[in-house]
């Protein structure tokens, strides 16, 4: 029995990822980690220029889950509390995947007045949405008293995914001397492929009299770069020659904007909007639809059928009867929910990219110590989440920076930090949005980490002019 519980616990640990929703960390907040200027284009990097090439910039992969983590309802000995799992789930939850593969990034600064940034990366993201009713049906069964006669909705069930290249230009500028900075950016998006569940309406009801099952539903899915017609007919969904570059099937634009206002020499306010835009998918579009319909499963009265046939032999006839019943049910289901291809003349469709809004403050207590805090909202596909973050950063000259932070999101706290080291032109930055998750990921419920390496360039300091000994200075140059 314990072995079975451990297997179930392992399965649920796979289904329920161990990381919480995407969060913010030193990478997005502090310039010393190299990426803050892309999250808020008004923030300047401390060096005159920086270069990040390919994998040195750090490929990022993220798994998000809006529902409870596996070990919130699985004990250390493998006991699974399904009722606790259902209690902690919302009506619908999401599982998301996102990866960013940098190609290159560079930035250079015109002293304290302007900073220009260029970046190119490949982004792949996916979001799977599921309903709590689906897990409740699987755990309790449709004959449970709580479920008989109650419509179970699977209307949020669906998958959205896309892959695209993001080529962006960003500029930061000082508007008022050592007082106010603004920044703006533009992303040119080249879409490689997309899949979208436009609609999926499904309701499952068990009749309280004869226990027949009624399913009402409809569906519409569409894709770009994925041949749904070929896929449903058993063919190849993607036709791409080995080693060839994926064609551009969609195009779009996204925008960034940010500001930094130094209210006093020690206190500043900041705000930013990152990634507001979408991709318009124009080529290689296919679409499948299922018209609204109802299917009723009456079940099989095996006892009545067997008693009415004198010549039937139980061992041989029962499997055959079940096979015939299953075959007829599949045929009836297929005829009720016929999948129709409407790819011909299909119009283009749009999908949003990840978008983040934030508003916060920075308090410079001393030259080396800085306190920060912000609230933010992040959009991904058709969902959004909110968060609160407070942090402390300590700097030693321009070579060492340490950061610790506490973050509240989805009714949970996480505690992260980071270290940034600079030696000559080389900077090494490491961070974690939840340090306990790195030490004990199963107890903490999620984990995340980041490592990046970049090359930086500073400005040559102007040498002070000195006059030669023995000469007396004359003229107004003495005083001006």
C-alpha positions as CSV (number, residue, x, y, z in Angstrom):
1,X,0.0,0.0,0.0
2,X,2.9,2.4,0.8
3,X,4.4,1.6,-2.5
4,X,1.2,2.5,-4.3
5,X,1.0,5.8,-2.4
6,X,4.6,6.6,-3.3
7,X,3.8,6.0,-7.0
8,X,0.7,8.2,-6.8
9,X,2.7,10.9,-5.0
10,X,5.4,10.8,-7.7
11,X,2.7,11.1,-10.4
12,X,1.1,14.1,-8.8
13,X,4.6,15.7,-8.2
14,X,5.0,15.5,-12.0
15,X,1.5,16.9,-12.7
16,X,1.9,19.6,-10.1
17,X,5.2,21.4,-10.7
18,X,7.3,22.4,-7.7
19,X,7.7,26.1,-8.6
20,X,5.2,28.8,-8.0
21,X,4.1,31.5,-10.5
22,X,6.8,33.5,-12.3
23,X,8.3,36.1,-9.9
24,X,10.7,39.0,-10.1
25,X,14.3,39.0,-8.8
26,X,17.6,40.8,-8.8
27,X,17.9,40.2,-12.6
28,X,14.9,42.4,-13.3
29,X,15.5,44.9,-10.4
30,X,19.2,45.7,-10.0
31,X,21.5,47.0,-12.8
32,X,24.5,44.9,-11.5
33,X,22.7,41.8,-12.7
34,X,22.7,43.1,-16.3
35,X,19.0,42.9,-17.2
36,X,17.3,45.7,-15.3
37,X,17.5,48.1,-18.2
38,X,15.3,45.7,-20.2
39,X,12.7,45.5,-17.5
40,X,12.7,49.3,-16.8
41,X,14.4,51.2,-19.7
42,X,14.9,54.2,-17.4
43,X,17.5,52.3,-15.3
44,X,21.1,52.8,-16.4
45,X,23.8,50.2,-16.0
46,X,26.8,51.3,-13.8
47,X,29.3,50.6,-16.6
48,X,29.8,52.5,-19.8
49,X,29.0,49.5,-21.9
50,X,28.2,45.8,-21.7
51,X,28.1,42.8,-24.0
52,X,26.3,39.5,-23.6
53,X,26.8,36.8,-26.2
54,X,24.8,33.6,-26.6
55,X,24.9,31.2,-23.6
56,X,27.1,33.6,-21.6
57,X,24.0,35.7,-21.0
58,X,22.3,32.6,-19.5
59,X,19.5,30.6,-21.0
60,X,16.5,30.9,-18.7
61,X,13.8,28.2,-18.2
62,X,10.8,28.6,-16.0
63,X,7.9,26.4,-14.9
64,X,4.9,28.0,-13.3
65,X,1.9,26.5,-11.6
66,X,-1.0,28.6,-10.1
67,X,-2.3,25.8,-8.0
68,X,-1.0,24.1,-4.9
69,X,2.5,22.6,-5.0
70,X,2.7,18.8,-4.7
71,X,4.0,18.7,-1.1
72,X,1.2,20.8,0.2
73,X,-1.0,17.7,0.1
74,X,1.6,14.9,0.0
75,X,3.2,13.9,3.2
76,X,6.9,12.8,3.6
77,X,5.9,9.2,3.7
78,X,3.9,9.4,0.4
79,X,0.4,9.7,1.8
80,X,-1.8,11.8,-0.6
81,X,-4.7,13.9,0.8
82,X,-6.8,14.4,-2.3
83,X,-9.5,16.3,-0.4
84,X,-6.9,18.8,0.7
85,X,-5.6,19.1,-2.8
86,X,-9.2,19.9,-4.1
87,X,-9.7,22.3,-1.2
88,X,-6.6,24.4,-2.1
89,X,-7.4,24.5,-5.9
90,X,-9.3,27.3,-7.6
91,X,-12.0,26.6,-10.1
92,X,-9.3,26.6,-12.8
93,X,-5.5,26.5,-12.6
94,X,-2.7,26.9,-15.1
95,X,0.6,25.1,-15.7
96,X,3.0,27.3,-17.8
97,X,6.4,26.8,-19.4
98,X,8.7,29.6,-20.6
99,X,12.3,29.5,-21.9
100,X,14.5,32.4,-23.2
101,X,17.5,31.6,-25.3
102,X,19.7,34.8,-25.7
103,X,21.5,35.3,-29.0
104,X,23.2,38.5,-28.1
105,X,22.8,41.7,-26.1
106,X,24.8,44.9,-25.9
107,X,24.4,48.3,-24.3
108,X,26.5,51.5,-24.3
109,X,26.1,54.8,-22.5
110,X,26.8,58.4,-23.4
111,X,28.1,59.3,-20.0
112,X,25.0,60.0,-17.8
113,X,22.7,61.3,-20.5
114,X,21.7,58.4,-22.7
115,X,21.9,54.6,-22.7
116,X,21.3,52.5,-25.9
117,X,20.5,48.8,-25.8
118,X,20.1,46.1,-28.4
119,X,19.0,42.5,-27.7
120,X,18.0,39.4,-29.7
121,X,16.6,36.3,-28.1
122,X,14.3,33.3,-28.8
123,X,11.3,32.8,-26.6
124,X,9.1,29.7,-26.3
125,X,6.1,29.8,-23.9
126,X,3.2,27.5,-23.2
127,X,0.2,27.6,-20.9
128,X,-2.1,24.6,-20.1
129,X,-5.3,25.4,-18.2
130,X,-7.3,22.7,-16.4
131,X,-10.4,22.7,-14.3
132,X,-10.7,21.5,-10.7
133,X,-13.9,19.6,-11.6
134,X,-11.7,17.3,-13.8
135,X,-9.6,16.2,-10.8
136,X,-12.7,15.9,-8.6
137,X,-14.4,13.7,-11.1
138,X,-11.3,11.5,-11.3
139,X,-11.0,11.2,-7.6
140,X,-14.6,10.8,-6.5
141,X,-16.1,9.2,-9.6
142,X,-19.3,10.3,-11.3
143,X,-21.4,8.1,-8.9
144,X,-20.3,10.1,-5.8
145,X,-23.3,11.8,-4.0
146,X,-21.5,15.2,-4.4
147,X,-21.5,14.8,-8.1
148,X,-24.8,13.2,-9.1
149,X,-27.0,15.7,-10.8
150,X,-24.3,18.4,-10.6
151,X,-23.0,19.8,-13.9
152,X,-19.2,19.6,-14.0
153,X,-17.6,22.2,-16.2
154,X,-14.4,21.7,-18.2
155,X,-14.9,25.0,-20.1
156,X,-11.4,26.4,-19.1
157,X,-9.5,23.3,-20.3
158,X,-7.1,24.2,-23.1
159,X,-3.6,24.7,-24.3
160,X,-1.9,27.8,-25.7
161,X,1.7,27.8,-27.0
162,X,4.0,29.9,-29.2
163,X,7.6,30.4,-30.2
164,X,9.1,33.6,-31.6
165,X,12.3,35.7,-32.0
166,X,12.4,38.9,-30.1
167,X,14.6,41.7,-31.5
168,X,14.5,44.8,-29.3
169,X,15.9,48.3,-29.2
170,X,15.7,50.3,-25.9
171,X,16.8,53.8,-25.0
172,X,17.1,55.5,-21.6
173,X,17.5,59.3,-21.2
174,X,18.1,61.8,-18.4
175,X,15.4,64.5,-18.8
176,X,16.4,66.6,-15.7
177,X,19.9,66.7,-14.4
178,X,20.3,64.0,-11.8
179,X,16.6,64.2,-11.1
180,X,14.4,62.5,-13.7
181,X,15.0,59.7,-16.2
182,X,12.7,58.1,-18.8
183,X,13.1,55.1,-21.1
184,X,11.3,53.5,-23.9
185,X,11.8,50.4,-26.1
186,X,10.3,48.5,-29.0
187,X,10.3,44.8,-29.7
188,X,10.2,43.4,-33.3
189,X,8.6,40.0,-33.0
190,X,9.0,37.2,-35.6
191,X,6.7,34.3,-34.9
192,X,7.8,30.7,-35.7
193,X,4.7,28.7,-34.6
194,X,1.6,29.0,-32.5
195,X,-1.2,26.8,-31.1
196,X,-4.4,28.2,-29.5
197,X,-7.5,26.8,-27.9
198,X,-9.9,29.5,-28.9
199,X,-12.9,27.9,-27.3
200,X,-13.7,24.7,-25.4
201,X,-17.1,24.5,-23.8
202,X,-17.8,21.2,-22.1
203,X,-20.2,20.2,-19.3
204,X,-20.5,16.7,-17.8
205,X,-23.6,15.6,-15.9
206,X,-24.6,12.3,-14.3
207,X,-28.4,11.8,-14.2
208,X,-29.8,11.3,-10.7
209,X,-32.4,8.7,-11.9
210,X,-30.8,6.3,-14.4
211,X,-27.2,7.5,-13.9
212,X,-26.8,8.2,-17.6
213,X,-24.0,10.5,-18.5
214,X,-24.7,13.6,-20.6
215,X,-21.9,15.6,-22.3
216,X,-22.6,19.0,-23.8
217,X,-19.8,20.7,-25.6
218,X,-18.1,22.5,-28.5
219,X,-14.5,23.3,-29.5
220,X,-12.4,25.5,-31.8
221,X,-8.6,25.2,-32.1
222,X,-6.3,27.0,-34.5
223,X,-2.6,26.9,-35.2
224,X,0.1,28.5,-37.3
225,X,3.0,26.3,-38.4
226,X,1.3,23.2,-37.2
227,X,-0.9,21.3,-39.7
228,X,-3.9,20.3,-37.7
229,X,-5.6,18.7,-40.8
230,X,-2.6,16.4,-41.3
231,X,-2.2,15.7,-37.6
232,X,-5.8,14.5,-37.2
233,X,-5.4,12.3,-40.3
234,X,-2.3,10.6,-38.9
235,X,0.2,12.6,-41.0
236,X,3.1,14.8,-40.2
237,X,2.1,17.9,-38.3
238,X,5.3,19.9,-39.2
239,X,7.1,19.8,-42.5
240,X,10.6,21.2,-42.0
241,X,13.8,20.1,-43.6
242,X,16.6,19.0,-41.4
243,X,19.0,21.9,-40.6
244,X,16.8,24.5,-42.2
245,X,15.8,27.7,-40.5
246,X,12.2,27.8,-39.4
247,X,10.2,30.3,-41.6
248,X,8.6,33.4,-40.2
249,X,4.9,32.8,-40.0
250,X,3.8,35.8,-37.8
251,X,4.9,39.3,-37.0
252,X,4.2,41.7,-34.2
253,X,5.4,44.6,-32.1
254,X,5.6,45.2,-28.4
255,X,6.5,48.3,-26.4
256,X,8.3,49.2,-23.2
257,X,8.2,52.4,-21.1
258,X,9.7,53.3,-17.8
259,X,10.6,56.2,-15.5
260,X,12.9,56.9,-12.5
261,X,12.2,60.1,-10.4
262,X,14.7,61.0,-7.7
263,X,12.5,62.9,-5.3
264,X,15.4,63.5,-3.0
265,X,19.0,62.6,-3.2
266,X,18.2,59.4,-1.2
267,X,14.6,58.6,-2.3
268,X,13.4,57.7,-5.8
269,X,10.2,56.4,-7.4
270,X,10.1,54.2,-10.4
271,X,7.5,52.6,-12.7
272,X,7.6,50.5,-15.9
273,X,5.5,48.7,-18.5
274,X,7.4,45.9,-20.3
275,X,6.3,43.9,-23.3
276,X,2.8,45.3,-24.2
277,X,2.0,43.8,-27.6
278,X,1.1,40.8,-29.6
279,X,1.9,38.6,-32.6
280,X,-0.3,38.5,-35.7
281,X,-0.1,35.0,-37.2
282,X,-0.5,35.3,-41.0
283,X,0.8,32.1,-42.7
284,X,0.4,28.4,-42.6
285,X,-2.9,28.7,-40.6
286,X,-5.2,25.7,-39.9
287,X,-8.3,25.5,-37.8
288,X,-10.5,22.7,-36.5
289,X,-14.0,23.1,-35.0
290,X,-16.6,20.9,-33.3
291,X,-20.2,22.4,-33.4
292,X,-22.2,22.5,-30.2
293,X,-23.8,19.1,-29.5
294,X,-25.0,16.7,-26.8
295,X,-24.0,13.1,-26.2
296,X,-25.8,10.8,-23.7
297,X,-24.1,7.6,-22.5
298,X,-26.8,5.2,-21.3
299,X,-24.5,2.5,-20.0
300,X,-24.8,-1.3,-20.4
301,X,-27.2,-3.7,-18.6
302,X,-25.1,-6.8,-18.9
303,X,-27.3,-8.9,-16.6
304,X,-30.5,-8.3,-18.7
305,X,-28.7,-9.0,-21.9
306,X,-27.1,-12.2,-20.7
307,X,-30.4,-13.6,-19.1
308,X,-32.3,-13.0,-22.4
309,X,-29.9,-15.1,-24.5
310,X,-30.1,-18.8,-23.7
311,X,-27.3,-19.8,-26.1
312,X,-24.7,-17.3,-24.9
313,X,-21.7,-18.5,-23.0
314,X,-20.6,-16.1,-20.3
315,X,-16.8,-16.3,-20.7
316,X,-17.0,-15.8,-24.5
317,X,-20.0,-13.5,-24.9
318,X,-19.4,-10.9,-22.2
319,X,-16.1,-9.6,-23.8
320,X,-17.7,-9.6,-27.2
321,X,-20.7,-7.7,-25.9
322,X,-18.5,-5.2,-24.2
323,X,-16.5,-4.7,-27.4
324,X,-19.7,-4.2,-29.4
325,X,-21.0,-1.7,-26.9
326,X,-17.7,0.2,-26.9
327,X,-17.6,0.3,-30.7
328,X,-21.2,1.6,-30.9
329,X,-20.4,4.2,-28.2
330,X,-17.4,5.5,-30.1
331,X,-19.3,5.7,-33.4
332,X,-22.1,7.6,-31.7
333,X,-19.6,9.9,-30.0
334,X,-17.8,10.6,-33.3
335,X,-21.0,11.4,-35.1
336,X,-22.2,13.7,-32.3
337,X,-18.9,15.6,-32.2
338,X,-17.6,15.6,-35.7
339,X,-14.4,17.5,-36.2
340,X,-14.6,19.9,-39.1
341,X,-11.7,21.5,-40.9
342,X,-12.3,25.2,-41.7
343,X,-8.7,26.0,-42.7
344,X,-9.7,27.2,-46.2
345,X,-10.0,31.0,-46.1
346,X,-9.0,31.1,-42.5
347,X,-8.3,34.6,-41.3
348,X,-5.2,35.6,-39.3
349,X,-5.3,35.5,-35.5
350,X,-3.4,37.2,-32.8
351,X,-1.8,36.1,-29.5
352,X,-0.4,38.3,-26.7
353,X,3.2,38.1,-25.4
354,X,4.2,38.3,-21.7
355,X,3.5,41.8,-20.2
356,X,4.6,43.2,-16.8
357,X,3.6,46.4,-15.0
358,X,5.4,47.6,-11.9
359,X,5.5,50.6,-9.5
360,X,8.0,50.9,-6.7
361,X,10.6,53.0,-4.7
362,X,14.3,53.0,-3.9
363,X,15.8,54.4,-0.7
364,X,19.5,55.0,-0.6
365,X,20.2,54.9,3.2
366,X,23.9,55.2,2.7
367,X,26.3,55.1,-0.2
368,X,26.5,51.4,0.0
369,X,23.0,50.4,1.3
370,X,19.8,50.6,-0.7
371,X,16.2,49.5,0.2
372,X,13.7,48.8,-2.5
373,X,10.0,47.8,-2.8
374,X,7.5,47.4,-5.6
375,X,4.1,46.0,-6.5
376,X,3.6,44.4,-9.9
377,X,1.1,42.7,-12.2
378,X,2.1,40.2,-14.9
379,X,0.0,39.0,-17.8
380,X,0.6,35.7,-19.6
381,X,-1.8,34.7,-22.4
382,X,-5.3,35.4,-20.9
383,X,-4.2,35.3,-17.2
384,X,-2.6,37.7,-14.8
385,X,-1.1,37.5,-11.3
386,X,-0.1,40.2,-8.8
387,X,2.8,40.4,-6.5
388,X,4.6,42.5,-3.8
389,X,8.4,42.6,-3.3
390,X,10.8,44.2,-0.8
391,X,14.5,44.0,-0.9
392,X,17.9,45.2,0.4
393,X,21.0,45.7,-1.7
394,X,24.6,46.3,-0.4
395,X,27.4,47.5,-2.7
396,X,31.1,47.5,-2.1
397,X,32.6,50.1,-4.5
398,X,31.6,49.0,-8.0
399,X,32.9,45.5,-7.8
400,X,30.6,43.6,-5.4
401,X,26.8,43.8,-4.9
402,X,24.7,41.5,-2.8
403,X,20.9,41.5,-2.7
404,X,18.2,39.8,-0.5
405,X,14.5,40.0,-1.0
406,X,11.1,38.8,0.3
407,X,8.2,38.4,-2.2
408,X,4.5,37.8,-1.7
409,X,2.5,36.2,-4.5
410,X,-0.4,33.8,-4.8
411,X,-0.8,34.0,-0.9
412,X,2.7,32.7,-0.4
413,X,6.0,34.2,0.7
414,X,9.4,33.5,-1.0
415,X,12.8,34.6,0.0
416,X,15.5,35.2,-2.6
417,X,18.9,36.9,-3.1
418,X,21.8,37.3,-5.4
419,X,25.5,38.1,-5.8
420,X,27.2,40.1,-8.5
421,X,31.0,40.2,-8.8
422,X,33.0,42.4,-11.2
423,X,36.7,41.9,-11.9
424,X,38.2,43.9,-14.8
425,X,35.9,43.6,-17.8
426,X,34.2,40.4,-16.6
427,X,31.0,40.3,-14.4
428,X,29.6,37.2,-12.9
429,X,26.0,37.4,-11.5
430,X,24.1,34.6,-9.7
431,X,20.6,34.8,-8.1
432,X,17.7,32.8,-6.9
433,X,14.1,34.1,-6.4
434,X,13.6,31.6,-3.6
435,X,16.8,30.4,-1.8
436,X,15.0,27.8,0.4
437,X,13.8,26.2,-2.8
438,X,17.5,25.6,-3.8
439,X,18.4,24.0,-0.5
440,X,15.2,21.9,0.1
441,X,13.0,22.1,-3.1
442,X,10.5,19.4,-1.9
443,X,9.9,21.1,1.4
444,X,9.9,24.6,0.0
445,X,7.5,23.8,-2.8
446,X,9.4,25.4,-5.7
447,X,12.8,26.4,-6.9
448,X,14.5,28.8,-9.4
449,X,18.0,30.0,-10.2
450,X,20.0,32.2,-12.6
451,X,23.6,32.5,-13.7
452,X,25.0,35.1,-16.1
453,X,28.4,36.2,-17.4
454,X,28.9,39.5,-19.2
455,X,31.7,41.8,-20.4
456,X,31.7,45.4,-19.4
457,X,33.5,48.5,-20.5
458,X,34.0,51.7,-18.4
459,X,35.0,55.3,-19.3
460,X,38.5,56.6,-19.3
461,X,38.8,59.1,-16.5
462,X,40.0,62.6,-17.5
463,X,43.3,63.5,-16.1
464,X,43.5,66.7,-14.0
465,X,45.5,69.4,-15.6
466,X,48.5,70.6,-13.5
467,X,50.8,73.5,-14.2
468,X,54.6,73.1,-14.1
469,X,56.5,74.2,-11.1
470,X,58.2,77.6,-11.2
471,X,55.6,79.2,-13.5
472,X,53.2,81.8,-12.2
473,X,49.7,81.6,-13.5
474,X,48.3,84.9,-14.9
475,X,45.1,86.1,-16.3
476,X,41.5,85.1,-15.5
477,X,42.4,81.4,-15.8
478,X,43.4,81.6,-12.2
479,X,39.8,82.2,-11.0
480,X,37.6,80.6,-13.7
